[in-house]
Amino acid sequence: MMGPFESRVEVMFVESNPQCALSQLYGGLPEVGGFGDFTEYEVGVQRIAEAAHCILGSAGKVWRGYVRGDVDPSWRVERGHFTEEMGIIDKSIQEYSKGLYRGRTFLESSYRFDSIASMKKNSPVLQARAIQKRRLLFRDKKKYDPKLFDIAWWAYTLVKDLADAVMESVKDAVEQPTRNAFQDPDVRISAKTLRMKIAEAYR
């Protein structure tokens, strides 16, 4: 949690660098991916989107460390945050890949239609936002340490792939998702690569 002074500094930095992806708070992505919490399946989507959002927030803090000239402390401070959020992503993929979240518990929820509507509405918005911010990141690639660029790139890619998988899972849904977004190969590859890039940054 940022204190009042740190919050003002962060806001001033963002306002002075509006077009730079990592200057924006949490990489410019919405909290919990913008999704609702109507079903456990959708909560799983929230958890991964929020964890990636927080990883991008930590990446932004490291980059601001480069700008201020206190690079090493920034990397050290954010190491625990990177590791914690990556753990949430891994555990969420493992847990929500179970069939009951798309099946029995989804069908038993009285909010299942709201959940389907929420995911249909919010997944394309999140996908477009992740693509836009990743494009900005690539445009400014020379500004970033390669290790930091890789973490941010794969965090955005994970969010994009998650949004794609959720979109596909509810595209033709009536009462429940037609496929499990957490089992999507691209989501798993992006998560695995992000985990690897975080580990490599601290070798």
C-alpha positions as CSV (number, residue, x, y, z in Angstrom):
1,M,0.0,0.0,0.0
2,M,1.4,3.4,-1.0
3,G,1.5,6.2,1.5
4,P,0.2,9.7,0.7
5,F,3.6,11.1,-0.4
6,E,4.5,8.0,-2.5
7,S,1.0,8.2,-4.1
8,R,1.5,11.8,-5.1
9,V,5.0,11.0,-6.6
10,E,3.6,8.0,-8.5
11,V,0.8,10.1,-9.9
12,M,3.2,12.9,-10.9
13,F,5.4,10.4,-12.7
14,V,2.5,9.0,-14.6
15,E,1.2,12.4,-15.6
16,S,4.7,13.3,-17.0
17,N,5.0,10.1,-19.0
18,P,1.5,9.3,-20.2
19,Q,2.4,7.3,-23.3
20,C,5.0,5.0,-21.7
21,A,3.5,1.6,-20.7
22,L,5.5,1.1,-17.5
23,S,5.0,4.7,-16.3
24,Q,1.3,4.0,-16.0
25,L,0.2,2.6,-12.7
26,Y,-0.1,-1.2,-12.9
27,G,0.9,-1.1,-16.5
28,G,-2.3,0.6,-17.5
29,L,-4.5,-2.5,-16.9
30,P,-7.7,-2.5,-14.8
31,E,-8.0,-4.1,-11.4
32,V,-9.1,-7.8,-11.6
33,G,-9.2,-7.4,-15.4
34,G,-12.5,-5.6,-15.1
35,F,-14.3,-8.9,-14.4
36,G,-17.1,-9.5,-12.0
37,D,-17.2,-12.2,-9.2
38,F,-20.5,-13.9,-10.2
39,T,-19.1,-17.4,-10.2
40,E,-16.0,-19.2,-8.9
41,Y,-14.8,-19.6,-12.6
42,E,-14.9,-15.9,-13.1
43,V,-13.1,-15.3,-9.8
44,G,-10.3,-17.5,-11.1
45,V,-10.1,-15.2,-14.1
46,Q,-10.0,-12.2,-11.8
47,R,-7.2,-13.7,-9.7
48,I,-4.9,-14.3,-12.7
49,A,-5.6,-10.9,-14.2
50,E,-5.1,-9.1,-10.9
51,A,-1.8,-10.9,-10.2
52,A,-0.5,-10.0,-13.7
53,H,-1.7,-6.4,-13.1
54,C,0.4,-6.4,-9.8
55,I,3.4,-7.8,-11.6
56,L,3.2,-4.9,-14.0
57,G,2.9,-2.6,-11.1
58,S,6.1,-3.9,-9.7
59,A,7.8,-3.7,-13.1
60,G,6.8,-0.1,-13.2
61,K,8.3,0.6,-9.8
62,V,11.6,-1.1,-10.9
63,W,11.6,1.1,-14.0
64,R,11.0,4.2,-12.0
65,G,14.0,3.1,-10.0
66,Y,16.1,3.2,-13.1
67,V,14.9,6.8,-13.8
68,R,15.7,7.8,-10.2
69,G,19.1,6.1,-10.2
70,D,18.3,3.6,-7.4
71,V,18.0,0.4,-9.6
72,D,19.4,-2.2,-7.2
73,P,17.1,-1.3,-4.3
74,S,14.1,-1.3,-6.6
75,W,14.8,-4.8,-7.9
76,R,15.4,-6.1,-4.3
77,V,12.2,-4.6,-2.9
78,E,10.0,-5.9,-5.7
79,R,11.5,-9.5,-5.7
80,G,9.0,-10.7,-3.1
81,H,6.1,-9.1,-5.0
82,F,7.0,-10.7,-8.3
83,T,7.4,-14.1,-6.6
84,E,4.1,-13.8,-4.6
85,E,2.0,-12.8,-7.6
86,M,3.6,-15.5,-9.8
87,G,2.6,-18.0,-7.2
88,I,-1.0,-16.8,-7.3
89,I,-1.0,-17.2,-11.1
90,D,0.4,-20.8,-10.9
91,K,-2.0,-21.9,-8.1
92,S,-5.0,-20.3,-9.9
93,I,-4.3,-22.1,-13.2
94,Q,-3.8,-25.4,-11.3
95,E,-7.0,-25.0,-9.2
96,Y,-9.4,-23.6,-11.8
97,S,-8.4,-26.1,-14.5
98,K,-10.5,-28.5,-12.5
99,G,-13.7,-29.4,-14.4
100,L,-16.1,-28.6,-11.5
101,Y,-15.6,-24.8,-11.9
102,R,-16.8,-24.9,-15.5
103,G,-19.3,-27.6,-14.7
104,R,-21.2,-28.3,-11.5
105,T,-20.4,-25.2,-9.5
106,F,-21.0,-23.0,-12.5
107,L,-24.4,-24.6,-13.2
108,E,-25.4,-24.4,-9.5
109,S,-24.8,-20.7,-9.4
110,S,-27.9,-18.5,-9.6
111,Y,-25.6,-15.8,-11.1
112,R,-24.3,-18.0,-14.0
113,F,-26.0,-15.9,-16.7
114,D,-24.6,-12.7,-15.2
115,S,-21.1,-14.3,-15.2
116,I,-21.4,-15.3,-18.8
117,A,-22.5,-11.8,-19.7
118,S,-19.7,-10.2,-17.7
119,M,-17.0,-12.3,-19.3
120,K,-18.5,-11.7,-22.8
121,K,-18.4,-8.0,-22.1
122,N,-15.1,-7.6,-20.3
123,S,-12.8,-10.1,-22.0
124,P,-12.5,-8.3,-25.4
125,V,-12.0,-5.0,-23.6
126,L,-9.1,-6.5,-21.6
127,Q,-7.7,-8.2,-24.7
128,A,-7.6,-4.8,-26.5
129,R,-6.1,-3.0,-23.6
130,A,-3.3,-5.6,-23.1
131,I,-2.5,-5.5,-26.8
132,Q,-2.3,-1.7,-26.8
133,K,-0.1,-1.6,-23.8
134,R,2.2,-4.3,-25.0
135,R,2.6,-2.4,-28.3
136,L,3.6,0.7,-26.3
137,L,6.1,-1.4,-24.4
138,F,7.7,-2.7,-27.6
139,R,7.8,0.8,-29.1
140,D,9.9,1.9,-26.1
141,K,11.9,-1.3,-25.8
142,K,15.3,0.5,-25.9
143,K,14.3,2.4,-22.7
144,Y,14.2,-0.8,-20.6
145,D,16.6,-3.2,-19.1
146,P,16.1,-6.4,-21.1
147,K,15.2,-8.4,-18.0
148,L,12.5,-5.9,-17.1
149,F,11.2,-5.7,-20.6
150,D,10.8,-9.5,-20.7
151,I,8.9,-9.6,-17.5
152,A,6.5,-6.9,-18.6
153,W,6.2,-8.4,-22.1
154,W,5.1,-11.8,-20.8
155,A,2.8,-10.3,-18.2
156,Y,0.9,-8.4,-20.9
157,T,1.0,-11.5,-23.1
158,L,-0.5,-13.6,-20.3
159,V,-3.3,-11.2,-19.9
160,K,-3.9,-11.1,-23.6
161,D,-3.9,-14.9,-23.8
162,L,-6.2,-15.2,-20.8
163,A,-8.7,-12.7,-22.3
164,D,-8.6,-14.6,-25.6
165,A,-9.2,-18.0,-23.8
166,V,-12.1,-16.5,-21.7
167,M,-13.6,-15.0,-24.8
168,E,-13.5,-18.3,-26.6
169,S,-14.9,-20.2,-23.6
170,V,-18.0,-18.1,-23.4
171,K,-18.5,-17.2,-27.1
172,D,-21.2,-19.8,-27.6
173,A,-22.1,-20.3,-24.0
174,V,-25.7,-20.5,-22.8
175,E,-25.5,-21.8,-19.2
176,Q,-21.8,-22.6,-18.8
177,P,-18.5,-22.0,-20.6
178,T,-18.0,-24.4,-23.5
179,R,-14.3,-24.9,-22.7
180,N,-12.0,-24.3,-19.8
181,A,-9.9,-21.1,-20.3
182,F,-7.4,-22.2,-17.6
183,Q,-6.5,-25.3,-19.7
184,D,-5.7,-23.2,-22.7
185,P,-2.2,-24.0,-24.0
186,D,-1.3,-20.4,-24.7
187,V,-2.3,-19.3,-21.2
188,R,-0.1,-22.1,-19.7
189,I,2.9,-21.3,-22.0
190,S,2.7,-17.5,-21.2
191,A,2.5,-18.2,-17.4
192,K,5.4,-20.7,-17.6
193,T,7.5,-18.2,-19.6
194,L,6.7,-15.3,-17.2
195,R,7.8,-17.5,-14.3
196,M,11.0,-18.2,-16.1
197,K,11.7,-14.6,-16.9
198,I,11.2,-13.5,-13.3
199,A,13.6,-16.3,-12.1
200,E,16.2,-15.3,-14.7
201,A,16.0,-11.6,-13.6
202,Y,17.4,-12.6,-10.2
203,R,20.2,-14.9,-11.2
